[in-house]
Amino acid sequence: QEMLVESGGGLVQPGGSLKLSCVASGFPFNIYGMTWIRQPPGKELEWVANVGTRGNTQYDASVKGRFTASRDNAKNTLYLQMDNLKPEDTAIYYCSRTGDTARGRGTQVTVSS
C-alpha cells in the first residue's frame, strides 16, 4: 500500500523555523520526483516546491530564499526546512509524487504571535 505521512508541523512565531518530514512507503521513492503543496485556511491548494530524483529543487516565488526542500532516498523521506516563517505561511502542508494528486493527511503549520 502506497503511503505518504507528513509530520513536523506546529505553532511558531513569525520569524521562526520548522522542519517538515514526509515518509514514503509502498513505492520506489528514489525514482519519483516529489512535491510539497499547502492549503491555507479557506483557500485553494498552492504549490510550494519540487524535489527531483537527484535532489534538484524548484520553489514558488513566495517561499524562495526562506524554504529549503530536500530528500534522503536511503530513508524514503522528503524534507522541507522552513525559515523566517510569516503568518501567510499558515496552512496544512502536504507531500505528493510530482504530478500525482494523491497525498498524505498533511501537517498543520500555524505562524502567529
C-alpha positions as CSV (number, residue, x, y, z in Angstrom):
1,Q,0.0,0.0,0.0
2,E,1.4,3.4,-1.0
3,M,1.5,5.9,1.8
4,L,2.8,9.3,2.5
5,V,3.0,10.6,6.1
6,E,3.8,14.2,6.8
7,S,4.9,15.4,10.2
8,G,6.7,18.3,11.9
9,G,4.1,21.0,11.9
10,G,3.2,23.2,14.8
11,L,2.7,26.7,16.1
12,V,5.6,29.1,15.6
13,Q,6.1,32.8,15.9
14,P,6.8,35.0,12.9
15,G,10.5,34.7,12.0
16,G,10.7,31.2,13.4
17,S,11.6,27.9,11.8
18,L,10.1,24.5,11.4
19,K,11.3,21.3,9.6
20,L,8.7,19.1,8.0
21,S,9.2,15.5,7.0
22,C,7.3,13.2,4.7
23,V,7.9,9.5,4.9
24,A,7.0,7.5,1.9
25,S,6.3,3.8,1.7
26,G,4.9,1.2,-0.7
27,F,6.6,2.5,-3.8
28,P,10.1,3.1,-5.1
29,F,10.7,6.6,-3.6
30,N,14.0,7.1,-5.3
31,I,12.6,7.1,-8.9
32,Y,10.0,9.7,-8.3
33,G,10.1,13.5,-8.2
34,M,8.4,14.8,-5.1
35,T,6.4,17.9,-4.4
36,W,5.4,20.0,-1.4
37,I,2.0,21.7,-1.6
38,R,0.0,23.6,1.0
39,Q,-3.6,24.7,1.6
40,P,-4.1,28.0,3.6
41,P,-7.3,28.3,5.5
42,G,-10.2,29.0,3.2
43,K,-8.0,28.9,0.1
44,E,-7.1,26.5,-2.7
45,L,-4.1,24.2,-2.8
46,E,-0.8,26.0,-3.6
47,W,2.4,24.6,-5.0
48,V,5.4,25.1,-2.7
49,A,8.4,23.2,-4.1
50,N,9.5,20.3,-6.2
51,V,12.5,18.0,-5.4
52,G,13.8,15.9,-8.3
53,T,15.1,12.4,-8.0
54,R,18.7,13.8,-7.7
55,G,17.7,16.5,-5.2
56,N,17.3,19.3,-7.7
57,T,14.8,21.8,-6.5
58,Q,12.3,24.4,-7.7
59,Y,10.4,26.8,-5.4
60,D,7.4,29.1,-5.6
61,A,8.4,32.8,-5.5
62,S,6.6,33.2,-2.2
63,V,9.0,30.8,-0.4
64,K,12.2,31.0,-2.4
65,G,15.1,32.0,-0.2
66,R,13.2,31.0,3.0
67,F,12.3,27.3,2.4
68,T,14.7,24.5,1.6
69,A,13.4,21.2,0.2
70,S,15.5,18.1,0.2
71,R,15.3,14.3,0.2
72,D,17.0,11.3,1.7
73,N,16.4,8.4,-0.7
74,A,18.0,6.0,1.8
75,K,15.3,6.9,4.3
76,N,12.5,7.3,1.8
77,T,12.0,10.7,3.3
78,L,11.3,14.2,1.9
79,Y,12.0,17.3,4.0
80,L,11.0,21.0,4.0
81,Q,13.1,23.3,6.1
82,M,11.1,26.5,6.6
83,D,12.9,29.6,8.0
84,N,11.8,33.1,8.5
85,L,8.2,32.0,8.6
86,K,5.4,34.5,8.0
87,P,1.8,34.5,9.0
88,E,0.8,33.9,5.4
89,D,2.7,30.6,5.5
90,T,-0.1,29.2,7.8
91,A,-1.5,26.2,6.0
92,I,-1.8,22.5,6.0
93,Y,1.3,21.1,4.3
94,Y,1.2,18.0,2.1
95,C,3.7,16.0,0.1
96,S,2.9,14.1,-3.1
97,R,4.7,12.5,-6.0
98,T,5.2,15.2,-8.6
99,G,2.2,15.2,-11.0
100,D,0.1,12.9,-8.7
101,T,-3.0,14.1,-6.9
102,A,-2.6,11.5,-4.1
103,R,-1.1,13.0,-0.9
104,G,-0.9,12.3,2.8
105,R,-3.1,13.7,5.6
106,G,-0.9,16.7,5.9
107,T,0.6,18.5,8.9
108,Q,-0.7,21.9,10.2
109,V,1.7,24.8,10.3
110,T,0.5,27.9,12.1
111,V,2.5,31.1,12.2
112,S,1.2,33.5,14.8
113,S,2.4,35.7,17.6
